[in-house]
Amino acid sequence: MLSKSIQAFNDRVAADPQLQIEIRFSFREASPTITSPMDFLALAKIEGLDLTGEDFQILVQQAYQQWIEKLDPKMSGFFSQIHGEKELDDRLKVCQSSHDVIELAQECGVKLSEDELQRAAMVAEAISGFSFEKLWFRGLGLIN
């Protein structure tokens, strides 16, 4: 169960298109305004929400778990593999296109298609509340 502060944050993000844009575009910019969990927590505070570091960690972990559990086995295996290795995870985070992700997957011995990535993006979009997965797929242009 989410804490009241996490639920309040998710509700605020869901109800405020301007805040969604601010968060989304911060992660896409060449010089993003949110570059760390502390920046994220500062934004929440500006918005009148009192998130702690622990709240942030729970928020991120729960969103990731919900997403990964809803993926097909091939996709969940790939993203779990990537997430489990810091070097690969860092490389995934800087992918700028579906093509970049597909190439990284091939290096890991996984054959992915654009359609499979699109389905993973749709699963992320369907998860309620904030998630880095949504931001990442938006950065790839797979969801709006």
N, CA, C and O atoms as a GROMACS GRO file, in nm:
protein
  576
    1MET      N    1   0.084  -0.118   0.000
    1MET     CA    2   0.000   0.000   0.000
    1MET      C    3   0.089   0.125   0.000
    1MET      O    4   0.190   0.130   0.070
    2LEU      N    5   0.051   0.223  -0.079
    2LEU     CA    6   0.128   0.347  -0.089
    2LEU      C    7   0.101   0.437   0.031
    2LEU      O    8  -0.010   0.442   0.083
    3SER      N    9   0.205   0.508   0.073
    3SER     CA   10   0.186   0.605   0.181
    3SER      C   11   0.098   0.719   0.130
    3SER      O   12   0.077   0.736   0.010
    4LYS      N   13   0.047   0.796   0.224
    4LYS     CA   14  -0.038   0.911   0.187
    4LYS      C   15   0.039   1.010   0.101
    4LYS      O   16  -0.017   1.067   0.007
    5SER      N   17   0.167   1.031   0.132
    5SER     CA   18   0.244   1.129   0.055
    5SER      C   19   0.269   1.080  -0.088
    5SER      O   20   0.265   1.159  -0.182
    6ILE      N   21   0.294   0.950  -0.104
    6ILE     CA   22   0.314   0.896  -0.239
    6ILE      C   23   0.183   0.903  -0.317
    6ILE      O   24   0.183   0.942  -0.434
    7GLN      N   25   0.074   0.865  -0.254
    7GLN     CA   26  -0.056   0.871  -0.322
    7GLN      C   27  -0.090   1.016  -0.359
    7GLN      O   28  -0.141   1.041  -0.468
    8ALA      N   29  -0.062   1.109  -0.270
    8ALA     CA   30  -0.088   1.250  -0.300
    8ALA      C   31  -0.004   1.296  -0.418
    8ALA      O   32  -0.053   1.370  -0.504
    9PHE      N   33   0.121   1.252  -0.424
    9PHE     CA   34   0.207   1.289  -0.537
    9PHE      C   35   0.152   1.230  -0.666
    9PHE      O   36   0.138   1.302  -0.766
   10ASN      N   37   0.120   1.101  -0.666
   10ASN     CA   38   0.064   1.039  -0.787
   10ASN      C   39  -0.064   1.108  -0.831
   10ASN      O   40  -0.084   1.132  -0.950
   11ASP      N   41  -0.152   1.140  -0.734
   11ASP     CA   42  -0.277   1.209  -0.768
   11ASP      C   43  -0.250   1.346  -0.827
   11ASP      O   44  -0.316   1.386  -0.924
   12ARG      N   45  -0.153   1.419  -0.772
   12ARG     CA   46  -0.120   1.553  -0.822
   12ARG      C   47  -0.066   1.544  -0.965
   12ARG      O   48  -0.107   1.622  -1.052
   13VAL      N   49   0.025   1.450  -0.988
   13VAL     CA   50   0.081   1.434  -1.122
   13VAL      C   51  -0.029   1.397  -1.221
   13VAL      O   52  -0.035   1.451  -1.332
   14ALA      N   53  -0.116   1.305  -1.181
   14ALA     CA   54  -0.225   1.262  -1.270
   14ALA      C   55  -0.321   1.376  -1.303
   14ALA      O   56  -0.375   1.382  -1.413
   15ALA      N   57  -0.342   1.466  -1.208
   15ALA     CA   58  -0.441   1.573  -1.226
   15ALA      C   59  -0.383   1.700  -1.284
   15ALA      O   60  -0.459   1.791  -1.319
   16ASP      N   61  -0.252   1.711  -1.297
   16ASP     CA   62  -0.190   1.836  -1.337
   16ASP      C   63  -0.107   1.819  -1.465
   16ASP      O   64   0.011   1.782  -1.458
   17PRO      N   65  -0.167   1.845  -1.581
   17PRO     CA   66  -0.094   1.829  -1.707
   17PRO      C   67   0.033   1.913  -1.714
   17PRO      O   68   0.132   1.870  -1.774
   18GLN      N   69   0.034   2.031  -1.653
   18GLN     CA   70   0.153   2.116  -1.656
   18GLN      C   71   0.268   2.050  -1.578
   18GLN      O   72   0.383   2.055  -1.621
   19LEU      N   73   0.236   1.990  -1.465
   19LEU     CA   74   0.338   1.920  -1.386
   19LEU      C   75   0.390   1.799  -1.464
   19LEU      O   76   0.510   1.770  -1.462
   20GLN      N   77   0.302   1.728  -1.532
   20GLN     CA   78   0.344   1.616  -1.615
   20GLN      C   79   0.444   1.662  -1.720
   20GLN      O   80   0.546   1.597  -1.744
   21ILE      N   81   0.413   1.773  -1.784
   21ILE     CA   82   0.502   1.827  -1.888
   21ILE      C   83   0.636   1.867  -1.827
   21ILE      O   84   0.741   1.838  -1.884
   22GLU      N   85   0.632   1.932  -1.711
   22GLU     CA   86   0.756   1.975  -1.646
   22GLU      C   87   0.845   1.855  -1.614
   22GLU      O   88   0.966   1.859  -1.640
   23ILE      N   89   0.786   1.750  -1.560
   23ILE     CA   90   0.864   1.631  -1.527
   23ILE      C   91   0.913   1.564  -1.655
   23ILE      O   92   1.030   1.528  -1.666
   24ARG      N   93   0.825   1.547  -1.750
   24ARG     CA   94   0.859   1.478  -1.875
   24ARG      C   95   0.971   1.550  -1.949
   24ARG      O   96   1.068   1.486  -1.990
   25PHE      N   97   0.959   1.680  -1.966
   25PHE     CA   98   1.057   1.752  -2.045
   25PHE      C   99   1.188   1.773  -1.970
   25PHE      O  100   1.293   1.792  -2.032
   26SER      N  101   1.183   1.771  -1.839
   26SER     CA  102   1.307   1.782  -1.763
   26SER      C  103   1.400   1.667  -1.796
   26SER      O  104   1.521   1.685  -1.802
   27PHE      N  105   1.345   1.549  -1.818
   27PHE     CA  106   1.427   1.432  -1.846
   27PHE      C  107   1.470   1.425  -1.991
   27PHE      O  108   1.562   1.350  -2.024
   28ARG      N  109   1.408   1.502  -2.080
   28ARG     CA  110   1.443   1.501  -2.222
   28ARG      C  111   1.544   1.609  -2.259
   28ARG      O  112   1.615   1.595  -2.359
   29GLU      N  113   1.551   1.714  -2.181
   29GLU     CA  114   1.634   1.829  -2.216
   29GLU      C  115   1.782   1.793  -2.215
   29GLU      O  116   1.825   1.701  -2.146
   30ALA      N  117   1.859   1.867  -2.294
   30ALA     CA  118   2.004   1.848  -2.294
   30ALA      C  119   2.061   1.883  -2.156
   30ALA      O  120   2.156   1.819  -2.110
   31SER      N  121   2.003   1.982  -2.090
   31SER     CA  122   2.042   2.019  -1.954
   31SER      C  123   1.919   2.005  -1.864
   31SER      O  124   1.854   2.104  -1.832
   32PRO      N  125   1.887   1.882  -1.824
   32PRO     CA  126   1.764   1.860  -1.747
   32PRO      C  127   1.768   1.930  -1.611
   32PRO      O  128   1.874   1.946  -1.551
   33THR      N  129   1.651   1.970  -1.564
   33THR     CA  130   1.642   2.032  -1.432
   33THR      C  131   1.634   1.927  -1.323
   33THR      O  132   1.669   1.955  -1.208
   34ILE      N  133   1.589   1.808  -1.356
   34ILE     CA  134   1.584   1.698  -1.260
   34ILE      C  135   1.690   1.598  -1.299
   34ILE      O  136   1.676   1.526  -1.399
   35THR      N  137   1.796   1.593  -1.221
   35THR     CA  138   1.908   1.503  -1.254
   35THR      C  139   1.937   1.404  -1.142
   35THR      O  140   2.028   1.321  -1.155
   36SER      N  141   1.861   1.413  -1.033
   36SER     CA  142   1.887   1.324  -0.921
   36SER      C  143   1.758   1.307  -0.841
   36SER      O  144   1.663   1.384  -0.858
   37PRO      N  145   1.755   1.207  -0.754
   37PRO     CA  146   1.639   1.195  -0.664
   37PRO      C  147   1.617   1.321  -0.580
   37PRO      O  148   1.502   1.356  -0.551
   38MET      N  149   1.725   1.388  -0.542
   38MET     CA  150   1.710   1.510  -0.462
   38MET      C  151   1.638   1.619  -0.541
   38MET      O  152   1.554   1.691  -0.486
   39ASP      N  153   1.669   1.631  -0.670
   39ASP     CA  154   1.599   1.728  -0.755
   39ASP      C  155   1.451   1.693  -0.764
   39ASP      O  156   1.364   1.781  -0.760
   40PHE      N  157   1.424   1.565  -0.775
   40PHE     CA  158   1.285   1.519  -0.784
   40PHE      C  159   1.211   1.552  -0.655
   40PHE      O  160   1.098   1.602  -0.659
   41LEU      N  161   1.273   1.525  -0.542
   41LEU     CA  162   1.211   1.555  -0.413
   41LEU      C  163   1.192   1.706  -0.395
   41LEU      O  164   1.094   1.749  -0.335
   42ALA      N  165   1.286   1.785  -0.446
   42ALA     CA  166   1.273   1.931  -0.439
   42ALA      C  167   1.153   1.978  -0.521
   42ALA      O  168   1.080   2.067  -0.478
   43LEU      N  169   1.133   1.918  -0.638
   43LEU     CA  170   1.016   1.953  -0.720
   43LEU      C  171   0.887   1.918  -0.645
   43LEU      O  172   0.793   1.997  -0.642
   44ALA      N  173   0.884   1.801  -0.584
   44ALA     CA  174   0.766   1.762  -0.506
   44ALA      C  175   0.739   1.864  -0.395
   44ALA      O  176   0.625   1.902  -0.370
   45LYS      N  177   0.846   1.908  -0.329
   45LYS     CA  178   0.831   2.006  -0.220
   45LYS      C  179   0.776   2.139  -0.274
   45LYS      O  180   0.689   2.200  -0.212
   46ILE      N  181   0.827   2.182  -0.389
   46ILE     CA  182   0.776   2.305  -0.452
   46ILE      C  183   0.627   2.293  -0.480
   46ILE      O  184   0.552   2.390  -0.471
   47GLU      N  185   0.585   2.171  -0.514
   47GLU     CA  186   0.444   2.145  -0.543
   47GLU      C  187   0.361   2.126  -0.417
   47GLU      O  188   0.242   2.096  -0.424
   48GLY      N  189   0.425   2.144  -0.300
   48GLY     CA  190   0.353   2.133  -0.174
   48GLY      C  191   0.337   1.990  -0.125
   48GLY      O  192   0.252   1.962  -0.040
   49LEU      N  193   0.418   1.900  -0.177
   49LEU     CA  194   0.409   1.760  -0.139
   49LEU      C  195   0.534   1.721  -0.061
   49LEU      O  196   0.646   1.757  -0.098
   50ASP      N  197   0.514   1.649   0.046
   50ASP     CA  198   0.623   1.615   0.136
   50ASP      C  199   0.666   1.470   0.113
   50ASP      O  200   0.626   1.381   0.188
   51LEU      N  201   0.746   1.447   0.010
   51LEU     CA  202   0.800   1.314  -0.016
   51LEU      C  203   0.936   1.301   0.050
   51LEU      O  204   1.018   1.393   0.046
   52THR      N  205   0.958   1.187   0.111
   52THR     CA  206   1.090   1.159   0.169
   52THR      C  207   1.170   1.076   0.070
   52THR      O  208   1.117   1.029  -0.031
   53GLY      N  209   1.297   1.059   0.098
   53GLY     CA  210   1.381   0.972   0.016
   53GLY      C  211   1.326   0.831   0.013
   53GLY      O  212   1.328   0.764  -0.091
   54GLU      N  213   1.276   0.785   0.127
   54GLU     CA  214   1.217   0.652   0.134
   54GLU      C  215   1.090   0.645   0.048
   54GLU      O  216   1.068   0.546  -0.023
   55ASP      N  217   1.007   0.750   0.054
   55ASP     CA  218   0.888   0.754  -0.032
   55ASP      C  219   0.927   0.743  -0.179
   55ASP      O  220   0.866   0.669  -0.255
   56PHE      N  221   1.030   0.819  -0.217
   56PHE     CA  222   1.076   0.818  -0.356
   56PHE      C  223   1.120   0.678  -0.397
   56PHE      O  224   1.084   0.630  -0.505
   57GLN      N  225   1.197   0.614  -0.312
   57GLN     CA  226   1.245   0.480  -0.343
   57GLN      C  227   1.128   0.382  -0.357
   57GLN      O  228   1.127   0.301  -0.449
   58ILE      N  229   1.031   0.390  -0.269
   58ILE     CA  230   0.913   0.303  -0.275
   58ILE      C  231   0.835   0.330  -0.403
   58ILE      O  232   0.794   0.238  -0.472
   59LEU      N  233   0.816   0.458  -0.434
   59LEU     CA  234   0.742   0.497  -0.555
   59LEU      C  235   0.805   0.437  -0.680
   59LEU      O  236   0.737   0.378  -0.763
   60VAL      N  237   0.935   0.453  -0.692
   60VAL     CA  238   1.007   0.404  -0.809
   60VAL      C  239   1.005   0.251  -0.815
   60VAL      O  240   0.980   0.194  -0.921
   61GLN      N  241   1.031   0.185  -0.702
   61GLN     CA  242   1.035   0.040  -0.700
   61GLN      C  243   0.898  -0.022  -0.729
   61GLN      O  244   0.889  -0.120  -0.804
   62GLN      N  245   0.794   0.034  -0.671
   62GLN     CA  246   0.660  -0.022  -0.694
   62GLN      C  247   0.617  -0.005  -0.838
   62GLN      O  248   0.559  -0.096  -0.897
   63ALA      N  249   0.644   0.111  -0.895
   63ALA     CA  250   0.607   0.132  -1.035
   63ALA      C  251   0.683   0.035  -1.125
   63ALA      O  252   0.626  -0.022  -1.218
   64TYR      N  253   0.812   0.016  -1.098
   64TYR     CA  254   0.893  -0.078  -1.177
   64TYR      C  255   0.838  -0.220  -1.163
   64TYR      O  256   0.823  -0.290  -1.263
   65GLN      N  257   0.809  -0.263  -1.041
   65GLN     CA  258   0.757  -0.398  -1.019
   65GLN      C  259   0.624  -0.420  -1.091
   65GLN      O  260   0.605  -0.523  -1.155
   66GLN      N  261   0.534  -0.323  -1.082
   66GLN     CA  262   0.405  -0.335  -1.150
   66GLN      C  263   0.426  -0.351  -1.299
   66GLN      O  264   0.361  -0.433  -1.364
   67TRP      N  265   0.517  -0.272  -1.353
   67TRP     CA  266   0.544  -0.276  -1.497
   67TRP      C  267   0.607  -0.408  -1.538
   67TRP      O  268   0.558  -0.473  -1.630
   68ILE      N  269   0.713  -0.449  -1.472
   68ILE     CA  270   0.788  -0.568  -1.512
   68ILE      C  271   0.701  -0.693  -1.503
   68ILE      O  272   0.715  -0.784  -1.585
   69GLU      N  273   0.612  -0.699  -1.404
   69GLU     CA  274   0.524  -0.815  -1.386
   69GLU      C  275   0.420  -0.828  -1.496
   69GLU      O  276   0.368  -0.937  -1.520
   70LYS      N  277   0.390  -0.718  -1.564
   70LYS     CA  278   0.288  -0.721  -1.669
   70LYS      C  279   0.345  -0.743  -1.808
   70LYS      O  280   0.271  -0.757  -1.905
   71LEU      N  281   0.477  -0.745  -1.818
   71LEU     CA  282   0.540  -0.768  -1.948
   71LEU      C  283   0.540  -0.917  -1.981
   71LEU      O  284   0.530  -1.002  -1.892
   72ASP      N  285   0.550  -0.948  -2.111
   72ASP     CA  286   0.564  -1.088  -2.148
   72ASP      C  287   0.701  -1.136  -2.101
   72ASP      O  288   0.789  -1.055  -2.075
   73PRO      N  289   0.720  -1.268  -2.090
   73PRO     CA  290   0.845  -1.321  -2.032
   73PRO      C  291   0.972  -1.274  -2.105
   73PRO      O  292   1.074  -1.248  -2.040
   74LYS      N  293   0.968  -1.264  -2.235
   74LYS     CA  294   1.087  -1.221  -2.310
   74LYS      C  295   1.126  -1.079  -2.270
   74LYS      O  296   1.243  -1.051  -2.242
   75MET      N  297   1.029  -0.989  -2.267
   75MET     CA  298   1.057  -0.849  -2.234
   75MET      C  299   1.096  -0.834  -2.087
   75MET      O  300   1.189  -0.761  -2.055
   76SER      N  301   1.024  -0.903  -1.998
   76SER     CA  302   1.059  -0.890  -1.856
   76SER      C  303   1.198  -0.947  -1.831
   76SER      O  304   1.273  -0.894  -1.749
   77GLY      N  305   1.234  -1.055  -1.900
   77GLY     CA  306   1.368  -1.112  -1.886
   77GLY      C  307   1.475  -1.015  -1.933
   77GLY      O  308   1.577  -0.998  -1.866
   78PHE      N  309   1.452  -0.950  -2.047
   78PHE     CA  310   1.547  -0.854  -2.100
   78PHE      C  311   1.565  -0.736  -2.004
   78PHE      O  312   1.678  -0.702  -1.967
   79PHE      N  313   1.454  -0.674  -1.964
   79PHE     CA  314   1.465  -0.557  -1.877
   79PHE      C  315   1.519  -0.593  -1.739
   79PHE      O  316   1.589  -0.513  -1.677
   80SER      N  317   1.487  -0.713  -1.689
   80SER     CA  318   1.543  -0.757  -1.561
   80SER      C  319   1.694  -0.776  -1.572
   80SER      O  320   1.769  -0.738  -1.482
   81GLN      N  321   1.739  -0.835  -1.683
   81GLN     CA  322   1.882  -0.853  -1.707
   81GLN      C  323   1.952  -0.717  -1.708
   81GLN      O  324   2.054  -0.698  -1.642
   82ILE      N  325   1.896  -0.624  -1.783
   82ILE     CA  326   1.955  -0.490  -1.795
   82ILE      C  327   1.958  -0.421  -1.659
   82ILE      O  328   2.059  -0.364  -1.619
   83HIS      N  329   1.845  -0.427  -1.589
   83HIS     CA  330   1.833  -0.360  -1.459
   83HIS      C  331   1.930  -0.419  -1.358
   83HIS      O  332   1.974  -0.349  -1.266
   84GLY      N  333   1.965  -0.545  -1.374
   84GLY     CA  334   2.053  -0.612  -1.279
   84GLY      C  335   2.202  -0.586  -1.299
   84GLY      O  336   2.283  -0.624  -1.216
   85GLU      N  337   2.237  -0.521  -1.410
   85GLU     CA  338   2.377  -0.493  -1.439
   85GLU      C  339   2.394  -0.343  -1.461
   85GLU      O  340   2.343  -0.287  -1.558
   86LYS      N  341   2.464  -0.278  -1.370
   86LYS     CA  342   2.475  -0.132  -1.373
   86LYS      C  343   2.522  -0.077  -1.507
   86LYS      O  344   2.466   0.020  -1.557
   87GLU      N  345   2.625  -0.138  -1.566
   87GLU     CA  346   2.676  -0.088  -1.694
   87GLU      C  347   2.567  -0.093  -1.802
   87GLU      O  348   2.550   0.002  -1.878
   88LEU      N  349   2.495  -0.204  -1.808
   88LEU     CA  350   2.388  -0.216  -1.908
   88LEU      C  351   2.274  -0.120  -1.877
   88LEU      O  352   2.217  -0.058  -1.967
   89ASP      N  353   2.240  -0.107  -1.749
   89ASP     CA  354   2.134  -0.016  -1.709
   89ASP      C  355   2.169   0.128  -1.746
   89ASP      O  356   2.084   0.202  -1.795
   90ASP      N  357   2.294   0.166  -1.724
   90ASP     CA  358   2.339   0.301  -1.762
   90ASP      C  359   2.331   0.320  -1.913
   90ASP      O  360   2.292   0.427  -1.960
   91ARG      N  361   2.367   0.218  -1.989
   91ARG     CA  362   2.359   0.228  -2.135
   91ARG      C  363   2.214   0.237  -2.182
   91ARG      O  364   2.184   0.310  -2.276
   92LEU      N  365   2.125   0.162  -2.117
   92LEU     CA  366   1.984   0.167  -2.154
   92LEU      C  367   1.926   0.307  -2.130
   92LEU      O  368   1.849   0.358  -2.211
   93LYS      N  369   1.963   0.367  -2.019
   93LYS     CA  370   1.910   0.499  -1.982
   93LYS      C  371   1.943   0.606  -2.085
   93LYS      O  372   1.868   0.702  -2.099
   94VAL      N  373   2.054   0.590  -2.155
   94VAL     CA  374   2.093   0.694  -2.252
   94VAL      C  375   2.050   0.661  -2.395
   94VAL      O  376   2.081   0.736  -2.487
   95CYS      N  377   1.979   0.552  -2.413
   95CYS     CA  378   1.927   0.522  -2.547
   95CYS      C  379   1.834   0.634  -2.591
   95CYS      O  380   1.750   0.682  -2.513
   96GLN      N  381   1.849   0.676  -2.715
   96GLN     CA  382   1.771   0.788  -2.768
   96GLN      C  383   1.659   0.744  -2.863
   96GLN      O  384   1.574   0.824  -2.900
   97SER      N  385   1.661   0.616  -2.902
   97SER     CA  386   1.562   0.568  -2.998
   97SER      C  387   1.537   0.420  -2.976
   97SER      O  388   1.612   0.352  -2.907
   98SER      N  389   1.430   0.371  -3.037
   98SER     CA  390   1.401   0.228  -3.034
   98SER      C  391   1.516   0.149  -3.093
   98SER      O  392   1.552   0.043  -3.044
   99HIS      N  393   1.572   0.203  -3.199
   99HIS     CA  394   1.685   0.137  -3.266
   99HIS      C  395   1.801   0.115  -3.168
   99HIS      O  396   1.862   0.008  -3.168
  100ASP      N  397   1.831   0.215  -3.086
  100ASP     CA  398   1.937   0.202  -2.986
  100ASP      C  399   1.908   0.088  -2.888
  100ASP      O  400   1.997   0.010  -2.853
  101VAL      N  401   1.782   0.079  -2.845
  101VAL     CA  402   1.742  -0.026  -2.750
  101VAL      C  403   1.752  -0.164  -2.817
  101VAL      O  404   1.800  -0.259  -2.756
  102ILE      N  405   1.707  -0.173  -2.940
  102ILE     CA  406   1.712  -0.299  -3.013
  102ILE      C  407   1.856  -0.345  -3.031
  102ILE      O  408   1.886  -0.464  -3.018
  103GLU      N  409   1.946  -0.251  -3.060
  103GLU     CA  410   2.089  -0.285  -3.073
  103GLU      C  411   2.146  -0.333  -2.940
  103GLU      O  412   2.222  -0.430  -2.937
  104LEU      N  413   2.111  -0.266  -2.830
  104LEU     CA  414   2.158  -0.309  -2.698
  104LEU      C  415   2.106  -0.449  -2.667
  104LEU      O  416   2.179  -0.533  -2.614
  105ALA      N  417   1.981  -0.473  -2.698
  105ALA     CA  418   1.922  -0.606  -2.675
  105ALA      C  419   1.999  -0.713  -2.753
  105ALA      O  420   2.028  -0.820  -2.700
  106GLN      N  421   2.032  -0.683  -2.878
  106GLN     CA  422   2.107  -0.779  -2.960
  106GLN      C  423   2.242  -0.809  -2.896
  106GLN      O  424   2.286  -0.924  -2.896
  107GLU      N  425   2.308  -0.707  -2.842
  107GLU     CA  426   2.435  -0.728  -2.773
  107GLU      C  427   2.418  -0.821  -2.653
  107GLU      O  428   2.512  -0.890  -2.613
  108CYS      N  429   2.298  -0.822  -2.596
  108CYS     CA  430   2.268  -0.906  -2.480
  108CYS      C  431   2.212  -1.043  -2.521
  108CYS      O  432   2.174  -1.124  -2.437
  109GLY      N  433   2.206  -1.066  -2.652
  109GLY     CA  434   2.156  -1.193  -2.701
  109GLY      C  435   2.005  -1.203  -2.709
  109GLY      O  436   1.950  -1.313  -2.713
  110VAL      N  437   1.938  -1.088  -2.710
  110VAL     CA  438   1.791  -1.086  -2.715
  110VAL      C  439   1.748  -1.014  -2.843
  110VAL      O  440   1.794  -0.904  -2.872
  111LYS      N  441   1.661  -1.078  -2.918
  111LYS     CA  442   1.610  -1.016  -3.041
  111LYS      C  443   1.477  -0.950  -3.009
  111LYS      O  444   1.378  -1.016  -2.979
  112LEU      N  445   1.477  -0.817  -3.016
  112LEU     CA  446   1.356  -0.739  -2.990
  112LEU      C  447   1.310  -0.670  -3.117
  112LEU      O  448   1.390  -0.638  -3.205
  113SER      N  449   1.181  -0.648  -3.125
  113SER     CA  450   1.125  -0.575  -3.238
  113SER      C  451   1.069  -0.442  -3.189
  113SER      O  452   1.047  -0.421  -3.070
  114GLU      N  453   1.046  -0.354  -3.283
  114GLU     CA  454   0.982  -0.225  -3.252
  114GLU      C  455   0.844  -0.248  -3.189
  114GLU      O  456   0.806  -0.178  -3.095
  115ASP      N  457   0.770  -0.346  -3.241
  115ASP     CA  458   0.637  -0.376  -3.186
  115ASP      C  459   0.644  -0.421  -3.041
  115ASP      O  460   0.561  -0.382  -2.959
  116GLU      N  461   0.744  -0.503  -3.008
  116GLU     CA  462   0.759  -0.549  -2.870
  116GLU      C  463   0.791  -0.432  -2.777
  116GLU      O  464   0.738  -0.424  -2.666
  117LEU      N  465   0.876  -0.342  -2.822
  117LEU     CA  466   0.904  -0.223  -2.741
  117LEU      C  467   0.781  -0.136  -2.726
  117LEU      O  468   0.756  -0.082  -2.618
  118GLN      N  469   0.704  -0.124  -2.831
  118GLN     CA  470   0.581  -0.046  -2.825
  118GLN      C  471   0.483  -0.106  -2.724
  118GLN      O  472   0.419  -0.032  -2.648
  119ARG      N  473   0.471  -0.238  -2.723
  119ARG     CA  474   0.383  -0.303  -2.625
  119ARG      C  475   0.433  -0.279  -2.482
  119ARG      O  476   0.353  -0.255  -2.392
  120ALA      N  477   0.565  -0.287  -2.462
  120ALA     CA  478   0.621  -0.260  -2.328
  120ALA      C  479   0.592  -0.115  -2.287
  120ALA      O  480   0.565  -0.088  -2.170
  121ALA      N  481   0.597  -0.024  -2.383
  121ALA     CA  482   0.566   0.117  -2.356
  121ALA      C  483   0.419   0.133  -2.316
  121ALA      O  484   0.387   0.210  -2.225
  122MET      N  485   0.331   0.062  -2.384
  122MET     CA  486   0.188   0.070  -2.354
  122MET      C  487   0.159   0.014  -2.214
  122MET      O  488   0.073   0.066  -2.143
  123VAL      N  489   0.231  -0.090  -2.176
  123VAL     CA  490   0.216  -0.145  -2.041
  123VAL      C  491   0.259  -0.038  -1.939
  123VAL      O  492   0.191  -0.017  -1.839
  124ALA      N  493   0.370   0.028  -1.965
  124ALA     CA  494   0.417   0.134  -1.875
  124ALA      C  495   0.315   0.247  -1.866
  124ALA      O  496   0.287   0.298  -1.757
  125GLU      N  497   0.260   0.285  -1.978
  125GLU     CA  498   0.162   0.394  -1.980
  125GLU      C  499   0.037   0.359  -1.900
  125GLU      O  500  -0.027   0.447  -1.842
  126ALA      N  501   0.002   0.231  -1.897
  126ALA     CA  502  -0.120   0.187  -1.828
  126ALA      C  503  -0.104   0.183  -1.676
  126ALA      O  504  -0.204   0.177  -1.604
  127ILE      N  505   0.019   0.185  -1.627
  127ILE     CA  506   0.042   0.185  -1.482
  127ILE      C  507   0.006   0.323  -1.429
  127ILE      O  508   0.051   0.425  -1.480
  128SER      N  509  -0.078   0.325  -1.324
  128SER     CA  510  -0.121   0.454  -1.272
  128SER      C  511  -0.007   0.520  -1.194
  128SER      O  512   0.079   0.453  -1.138
  129GLY      N  513  -0.009   0.652  -1.193
  129GLY     CA  514   0.090   0.728  -1.118
  129GLY      C  515   0.219   0.749  -1.194
  129GLY      O  516   0.229   0.720  -1.313
  130PHE      N  517   0.318   0.800  -1.123
  130PHE     CA  518   0.447   0.834  -1.180
  130PHE      C  519   0.533   0.710  -1.197
  130PHE      O  520   0.529   0.619  -1.114
  131SER      N  521   0.610   0.706  -1.305
  131SER     CA  522   0.714   0.604  -1.319
  131SER      C  523   0.823   0.653  -1.413
  131SER      O  524   0.796   0.726  -1.509
  132PHE      N  525   0.945   0.614  -1.384
  132PHE     CA  526   1.056   0.647  -1.472
  132PHE      C  527   1.043   0.572  -1.605
  132PHE      O  528   1.091   0.619  -1.708
  133GLU      N  529   0.978   0.456  -1.602
  133GLU     CA  530   0.959   0.381  -1.726
  133GLU      C  531   0.876   0.463  -1.825
  133GLU      O  532   0.909   0.468  -1.944
  134LYS      N  533   0.771   0.527  -1.777
  134LYS     CA  534   0.691   0.613  -1.865
  134LYS      C  535   0.776   0.725  -1.924
  134LYS      O  536   0.772   0.751  -2.044
  135LEU      N  537   0.854   0.789  -1.839
  135LEU     CA  538   0.940   0.899  -1.886
  135LEU      C  539   1.039   0.848  -1.990
  135LEU      O  540   1.062   0.914  -2.092
  136TRP      N  541   1.096   0.733  -1.965
  136TRP     CA  542   1.196   0.677  -2.056
  136TRP      C  543   1.132   0.645  -2.192
  136TRP      O  544   1.188   0.680  -2.296
  137PHE      N  545   1.016   0.580  -2.191
  137PHE     CA  546   0.949   0.548  -2.317
  137PHE      C  547   0.903   0.675  -2.389
  137PHE      O  548   0.904   0.679  -2.512
  138ARG      N  549   0.864   0.778  -2.315
  138ARG     CA  550   0.830   0.906  -2.378
  138ARG      C  551   0.953   0.966  -2.444
  138ARG      O  552   0.945   1.021  -2.554
  139GLY      N  553   1.065   0.954  -2.377
  139GLY     CA  554   1.190   1.004  -2.436
  139GLY      C  555   1.226   0.933  -2.565
  139GLY      O  556   1.289   0.991  -2.653
  140LEU      N  557   1.186   0.807  -2.576
  140LEU     CA  558   1.209   0.732  -2.699
  140LEU      C  559   1.104   0.765  -2.806
  140LEU      O  560   1.118   0.725  -2.921
  141GLY      N  561   1.000   0.836  -2.766
  141GLY     CA  562   0.894   0.871  -2.860
  141GLY      C  563   0.791   0.760  -2.880
  141GLY      O  564   0.716   0.762  -2.976
  142LEU      N  565   0.788   0.662  -2.788
  142LEU     CA  566   0.696   0.550  -2.804
  142LEU      C  567   0.560   0.575  -2.739
  142LEU      O  568   0.461   0.509  -2.773
  143ILE      N  569   0.554   0.670  -2.645
  143ILE     CA  570   0.427   0.713  -2.589
  143ILE      C  571   0.432   0.865  -2.574
  143ILE      O  572   0.539   0.924  -2.569
  144ASN      N  573   0.315   0.926  -2.568
  144ASN     CA  574   0.308   1.072  -2.556
  144ASN      C  575   0.309   1.116  -2.412
  144ASN      O  576   0.304   1.236  -2.384
   0.00000   0.00000   0.00000
